[in-house]
Amino acid sequence: MPRSGHFETAVFLCNEVKRSQKFTAQMFIAQMWGKKLKL
């Protein structure tokens, strides 16, 4: 049971990381454009 649980957790964390990376990229792009518009 622990192994399958760890595997499910690893998959879940991997998906969360992918989501957070996409979100972070969007925030980074938004900040970059914000700086360009302010300048």
C-alpha positions as CSV (number, residue, x, y, z in Angstrom):
1,M,0.0,0.0,0.0
2,P,2.7,2.6,0.9
3,R,4.4,2.1,-2.5
4,S,1.2,2.6,-4.5
5,G,0.4,5.6,-2.3
6,H,3.8,7.1,-2.9
7,F,3.4,6.5,-6.6
8,E,0.0,8.3,-6.6
9,T,1.5,11.1,-4.6
10,A,4.5,11.4,-7.0
11,V,2.1,11.6,-10.0
12,F,-0.1,14.2,-8.2
13,L,3.0,16.3,-7.2
14,C,4.3,16.1,-10.8
15,N,0.9,17.4,-12.2
16,E,0.9,20.1,-9.5
17,V,4.4,21.2,-10.5
18,K,3.4,21.3,-14.2
19,R,0.4,23.5,-13.3
20,S,2.5,25.8,-11.0
21,Q,5.2,26.1,-13.7
22,K,2.5,27.2,-16.3
23,F,1.1,29.6,-13.8
24,T,4.5,31.0,-12.9
25,A,5.3,31.4,-16.6
26,Q,2.1,33.4,-17.1
27,M,2.9,35.6,-14.1
28,F,6.5,36.1,-15.4
29,I,5.2,37.2,-18.8
30,A,2.6,39.4,-17.3
31,Q,5.2,41.1,-15.1
32,M,7.5,41.5,-18.1
33,W,4.8,43.2,-20.1
34,G,3.9,45.3,-17.1
35,K,7.4,46.6,-16.8
36,K,7.6,47.3,-20.6
37,L,4.3,49.2,-20.5
38,K,5.4,51.2,-17.4
39,L,8.7,52.1,-19.1
